[in-house]
Amino acid sequence: QVQLVESGGGLVQAGGSLELSCAASRTMYSINDMGWYRQAPGKQRELVASITRGARTNYLDSVKGRFTISRDNTKNMVYLQMNSLKPEDTAVYFCNARIVTSTWANDYWGQGTQVTVSS
């Protein structure tokens, strides 16, 4: 039902900034929650930030005050502005979208984009 395409990853020095973007394909269904996850080598995938359709947000404690998630419901896009990046932020970042109906629910994932923060 939904394809997600991420962009904006790259290499940045500690203290720098990046903005990730995720574009969702057109769907007959309304997208409920959207979010960004990340996975570093040898570690479990973790939720970095999420946002509801009504713009209610939630953040991983370690990124609070540094990252900001936002979305544009008209364009079916979600963004992650990342400031004051640290080496420990290095990971593959994945966009997620959830569709929930009265009878089923599905999660959709982007291909991932690499974020590397150097010292």
N, C-alpha and C positions, 0 to 999 in steps of 0.2 A: 504493500500500500504506500509506503514512504521510502524514499531514498534520501540520504543525508550526505552532503558534501562539505567537508571542512577545509578551511584555508587559514593562513596566517601564522603557521608555525615557523620555526627557524632557530638560528643560533643567536644568542644574545649574551652579553656580559652581565655579571651580577649587578643588580641595581637598575637594570634596564627594564624596558616595557615591551609587551607584545599584545596585540589584540587578535583573538581567534574568532572566526566567523563560521557559521554553519547554516547552510541553506537546505531547507526541506522541500521535497517535490510536492506538487499539488496533490491534494487528497480530498476525497469526498467527506472524510471525517475530520472533525476538529481535533487538533493536537492538544492534549492536556498538559502534562508537565514536560519540560525540556531540561536538559542538564548537561554538564560536562564532567566526565570521569577521566582519570589518568592512571597509567600503569607504568611503573618503573621496573627495570630488569630485576627479577628475583623477588618482586613484591606483588601483593594483591592489588587488583583494581579498586580504586577508591573514588567515592563521589566527591568532587571538588565543589560544585555549586549546582543548585537547581532553582528553577523558577516556574511558578504556575502560570496558567493562562491569565490570571488576574494580577500577575507580577509580584506575587509573594515569593520571597527568596530565602534560601538556606545556604550556608557556607561551611566548608570544612574549617575547623578552628584555626588551623595553621595558615590559612589564606585570608582570614577575616581582616579587613582593613587594607588589604593589598589588591584583591581581585574583586571585580564587579561583573555580575551577570545581568544581561538585559535581553529583551526579545521584541520583535516587531511582528505582531500577529498577522498583519496585513500581508507582509512579505514572507511569512513563515520562516523567519530567521532568528537565530539566537547568537549572542555574542558573549565573549569572555574577555574583558579588559584586565590585563595582568600587569601590575606595577611592582616595583621593588623586588624584582625576581631574584631568587636565591638558587644556588646549585641544587638544593634538594627539591626544587620544582621540576627538575629535569625528568621527563617522562613522555610517553605517547599519550596525547590527549584525544579523547573520543567524545563525540557529540551523541546525545541520546534524546529520543523523543518517544513519548508514550501516548498511545491512543486507547481510550477506555470507552466501551459502549455498555449497554445493558446486558449483553451476552458474551462479550469477549474483551480481552485486553492484550495488547502487544507492545513490545519494546523494539525500537529500531535504532540501529547504530551506524555511525559513520565509519569510514575506513581508518581513521586515526591520523593525527598529524604530530610530528615530532617537535618537541620543544626542548632545546638544550641550553642550559645556563652555565656559562663558564666562569671561573674565578678570576 
